[in-house]
Amino acid sequence: MKIKTSTNKIYKLKAILLIVYLCLLYSCNSKPESQEMNANPKEISAKELLGNPDYQAICYGGYRKNTRDIEPTIAQIKEDLKILAALNIKFLRTYNVHYKEVSNLLEAISQLKKEDSNFEMYVMLGAWIDCKNAWTELEPIHNEESERNAIEIAEAVRLTNDYPEIIKIIAVGNEAMVNWATSYYVTPNIILKWVNHLQELKKQNQLPKEVWITSSDDFASWGGGDTSYHTKDLEAIIKAVDYVSMHTYPYHNTHYNPDFWQSNSNENHFEDLQKVNAAMVRAQLFAQKQFENVKAYVHAISPNKPIHIGETGWASISDGHYGSHGSKASDEYKQALYYKAMREWTNKENISCFFFEAFDEPWKDQTEESASENHFGLININSEVKYVLWNQVDSGKFQGLRRNNKPLTKTFNGELNSLLSISYPPATKP
């Protein structure tokens, strides 16, 4: 009996030692789940990216001069990407592929991914579409297309096949169907042609099957406004795209459709800042209403079609329609209110919002530096962070980051009263 008991103790001791050894072996050879995911991040699709608040979206252009002839370098773009990553932005929208900026952007992302396995950045690639005679002295022919369109689409396909881990969406055209784009708009059948072409390439395994195809256009072009846009071709586009990318600009409507913007007489007792705050609430609701109008039309045709915001924004400076002698919409305080309101709403509703835009681009209007188109960025050309991001400076998000060899600092030297002194309330309705 004593011998048997001793043997049992030895067996038990060996068993315990074996369990301890296996546990130690497992703990040494395994990594926490988060480390494994970071070391080998899973492939993510457009379907998973769109509407995911962990992947904030923004429109990107890296031009620093008042001409597109001087393109941003890969090194400069990497500066920008590090800044955007610090803001938790991981999804960029571009507009065309016939400038080197886009290929430089893709290469910059690739390099950063190699340098840091945790770095994530994805692209919605724009393919620019024009009508025949666009941007020339000849009369635009809107129901015929530019010969360049085929070249643009072919290059978009090439880049997507070269960078499938980065490019997740191809957008056919930018505001290419809206009639106020008088210099270049095309009739919807031309957009439909290229959407169908890209969808067919996916079926033929000549494009990644996971890449989503859309067209990024004004809310009216997607049926959310004037019924003149409600055509059979538009219905066919809605059915053909993987999702709808719509634009909404209450900012521009402060001049062209100011009824929502102007103060009511019942606000006469408000202080100026209260009037501004109330107007910006109305601006966000205006954008939301345009989204709902598009949703109603689109879902009547294709009930489950996803809809996201491909572009919206608010300029901080204007000497024209939106300035102090116009609708008084342009300043950094209003831009910040709009940005925060749109992010809050779209994140809550799982809507991707490609805010326009990350950085000011002075080439947009070369004739007038203070024109609104040059000032939609959240960061200006002098590497100054506008009011919307002042708190990110305070929190140290930009610590060690530079743009154009300058550290990121606050506009107005961080003096809020100076900023508010030029934030004018809208006019009161007659």
N, C-alpha and C positions, 0 to 999 in steps of 0.2 A: 504493500500500500504506500509505504513511504517513497519507494522508487517511482511508482506511478504518479504520485503527487508532484515529485520533483520534475519528472518529465513533462507533466502538464504545464508547470510554471515556465519551463524552458520554451515550450511551444508558444505559450502566451507572450513571453518576452520577445521571441523572434517575430511574432505577428505584429506586436506593437512597434518594434523597430522598423519592420517593413513598411507599415503605414506611415510612420514619421518620415522615412526615406522618400516614399512616393510623393508625400505632400511637399517636401522640400524640393524634389525634382520638378514637380509641376509649377511651384511658385517661381523657380528660377527660370524655367523655359517659357513661361507664359507671360503675356503683357495684359494690363488692364484693357478692357474692351475699348475705351476711348483712345488709348495709344494705338491699338490695332487699326481702328478706323482712321486715325490721323496718318498713320504710316502708309496705309493703303486705302485712301478714300474711295468710296464706291462711286461708280458712274452715275451721274444724276441727269435726268431728262428735263426737257422743257416743261412737261406736265407736272413734274415735281417742283420745279423752280417757280413757276408762275403761281401767284397767290400765296406764296410761302413767305411770311414776314421775317424769317431768318435770312432771306436773300433779298435785301433791299436793292431797288433798281434806280438807275439814273441815266440820263442822256450824256454822252461824252464826246467832246471835241477838245483836242489838246493844242490848238493853234494859239501862239503867243503874240503874233505880229498882225498888222492890219492887212495882210495878204496871205492867201493860201499857197503862194509860191514858196514860202518858207515853212516847210513842214516840220512838225515836232519830231525830234530824234527818239530813238529807242530809250536812251538814257533819260530824256525829259519825261517820256511817257511812264517810265518806271517810277519816277518821282510822284507823278499823279496817281498811279495805281496804289502806291503805298499810303498816300493820303486818303484815298477812297476806302481802302481796306480798313484803315483806322476808324472810319465812320461806319463800319459794318456794311458797306455797300459791296455787293458781289455780282451784280448783273448790270452790264453796260449796253447801251444802245448806240449804234453807229448809223450813218446815213447813206454812204455810198462806198464803192470799192475802187473807184478810178483814181483815188489819191493814195499816195504811199502811206499816209497816216494810219490807214486801217491795217495794212500788213505790218507796219511798225508796232501797232498796238498788239496784234496777235503774237508777234515775236516777243514783245516785252512781257506779256502774260506768261508765255512759255518759259522764258528765262527765270521769272520769279517763282514759277512752280518748281523748276529744277533746283533753285536756291533754297526753297523752303517747301517741304512736302505738305505743309498745312495751308499754303496759300491757295485761295479759291477766287476765281473770277471767270465769269461767263459772258457771252456776247450775243446780243440780238443784232444780226448783221443786216444792214440796210442795202438794198439794191435800188439805185436811183432810176426812176422812170420818167421820160419826157415825151411830149408830143413832137411831131415833125415840125421843124423850124423853130423849136424852143430856143430862147435866149439869142435869137438872131434878129436882124432888121427885117426879116421876112415875116409875113403874117402866120401865126401859129395855126397848124391844122390839127385840131384836137381829136379828130377821129382817125388820125394816122399817127404812127409812132416814129420816134427817132431811130435811126439805124444803130445808135449807140446802145439801145436797150438790150439787144441780144448779147453785146460784148459785156455789159454790166452783169447780166444774169449768169453768163458763162464764168465770169471771174468769181462771182458769189459762190457758184457751185465748186469751183476749184479750191477756194479758200476753205469752204466747209469740209470738203474731203481731206484737206491738209490738216485742219485743226478741229476734228470732230469732238474732241474732249473739251473744247472751249466754245465753239459756235453751236448754239442750241436752237436758234430761230433765224429764219430768213424772212425779211419783210420786203415785199414787192412794192416799191414806191413809197414816197413820203408826201402826204397831202397831194397825191397825184390825181385824185378824182374830184376834188372840190373846185367848184366853178370860179371861186375868187382867185385861184392860182392861175391867173390869166396868161402868164408867160409860158406855162408848160403843161397844164393839166391835160389828162387823156380821158377818153370815154371808158366806161367800166369794162367793156369787152376786151380792152388791151390788158388791163390788170388780170382779168379772168384767164386770158391766154397764158400768161406767165405763171400764175398760181397753178393752173392745171399742168403746165409743163414740169414744174418742180415736183408736184405730187406724183407725176408719172415717173420721174427719175427715181423717186423713192421706191416705187413698185419694182423698178428694174434694177434695184440695188446699185444705182449710180449716185445715190445720196444716202446718208445714214437714215434709216427708217425712223429713228427717234427725233430727228430734227423737225421742228414745227414750221409750217408755212403760214404767213399772214400777209396782210397789207396794212400799213399804219396810216390812218387817215382821219380827217375831221369828223366830229360827231355827225354832222349833216350828211357826209358821204356814206355813213353807215345807217342812214334812214332815221336818225334821231331828230330831224328838223323838217325842212321843206319837203313836202311829198313829191316834188319833181325828181328827187333822187330815188324814189321807189320804182325801180325798173326790174325787168326780168334778169338782166345781167347782174345787177346787184344781188338779187336773190341767189343766183348761181354762185357768185363769189362767196356769199355767206355760207353756203353749203360746202364749198370747196376748201375754204381755209380751215386750219386746225383750231384757230381761235381768232377773235376780233380784237384788233388793236386800235382803240379810238383816242382822239385828241379832244381836249376841252380847255378853253382859255377864257375864263371870266375876266382876266386882265384885259384882253382886247375888247371884250364886250363893255367894259367901263366907258368906252368911247362909242362903239357901234350899236350897243343895245343897253343904254345906261339906266333903264328903269329900275333894275334891281339894285343898282349901285348908289343912287342918290338917296340922301336922307329924307325921311318923312317928316312932316310938320310936328308929329308927336315926339320927335327927338330934339326939338328946338331947345329944350332945357338941358340937354346933354352937354358936357364939356367936349372939347375937340377930340380928345383921345377916346372918349366913350363913343363918339360918332364913328371914328376909325374902326374901333373894335366891332361895332355893330355891322358896319359895312363889310368887314372881312368875314363875319359869320354868314352874311348873305352871299358872299362870293363863293364860299365853300358849298353852300346849299345849291347855288346856281350850277356848279360843276356836277354835283350829285344828281341834280335833276336831268342834266344832259345825259349822264350815264344811264339813268333809269329809262329815258326816252329811247336810247339806242337798245337797251336790253329788251324793252317791250317789242320793238320792231324785229330785232334779230331772233328772239325766241318765238315769235309768231311763225318764223320760217324754219328755224332749226332750234328746237326747244332746249337742247342741252349744250348749245355752243358756248364755250367759255368766252368771257369778255374781260379785257384788262385795259388799263390806261397807258397808251404808248407815249403820250406826251401831255404835260401840263406844266405851267410855270408862272413866275411873276417877276418882272424886271424891277430892278432897284433904282434905275435912273432913266429919265426920258426928258427930252426938251421939246417933244412934239405932242401928239394926241393925249398922251398919258401923264404929262408932266404938270407942273404947277399952274400952267395956263390952259391946261386941258382938263382931263378927268381927275387929276391929282392922285392917281393910283400908284405912282412909282416912288417907292422908298424902301429902305431895308427893313423897317419895322413891319410894313404890310407884307413884304415878301416872307418874313419869318412867320407871321401869323398864318399865311396861306400854306406854307410848307408844312408847318406842324399840324394844321387842321386836316390837310389832305393825307398826311402819313397816318394820323390817328384813325381817320375814317377807313382808308383802304386796308390798313393792317387788320382792323377789326373785322372787315368784310372779306378778307382773303382775296383782295384785288391787288395785283401788281401795279405799281405806279412808277413809270419811268419819268422822274421829275426832270424838267428842262431848266437848267442844266448844271453840271458840276462846276465848270470854270467859265468865266467871261471869255468871249472870243471876239477880239476887236476887228476881225475881217468882215463880220456880218454886215456892217454898214460903214464902208470906207470913207464916205463923204462927210459923216458927222460923228465924232467920237462919242457924244452924249446921246446918240440915238438908242432907243430902248433895246433893239436887237443885240447890241453889244454888251448888255448888262443883265442877262438872265442868270448868270452863274451865282453859285453860293460862295465862291472865292474869286476875288478880282485879279486883274492882270499884274498887280503890284504885290501879289502873294499875301494880300490882306483878306482875312476871313470876315464875311459879312455877319450882321447881327444874328442871323439864324443859327450860326455855329459858334457864337462867342463862348457859350458854356462849355463847348468842347475844348477850346483853348484853356479855359480855367481848370478843366479836369485833367489836363496834360495829355490829351489824345494825340496831339501833334508834336509831342516832345521828340526832338532829334530829327524831325522831318523838315525838308526844305523844298522850295519851289523856285526855280530860277536863281539858285544860290542864296535864297533869302529864307530865314525862318518865318513861319506863319504867325502873323500878328493880327490884332483886331482893327477893323475900320474905326474911324472917328477916335482913334487912340483909346477905344473902350469907353468913351464918354456917352452914356445913354441920353443924357439931356441934349447933347449936341445933335444926335441922331433925330430925337423927337422934335427938335425945333424946325425940322423940314419935313415932318410927316403931317401933311395937311388933310383935313377931313373933306369928304366929297361935298359937292354942292347940295343944297336942299331942293327938292322937287318944286317946280313952279306952282 
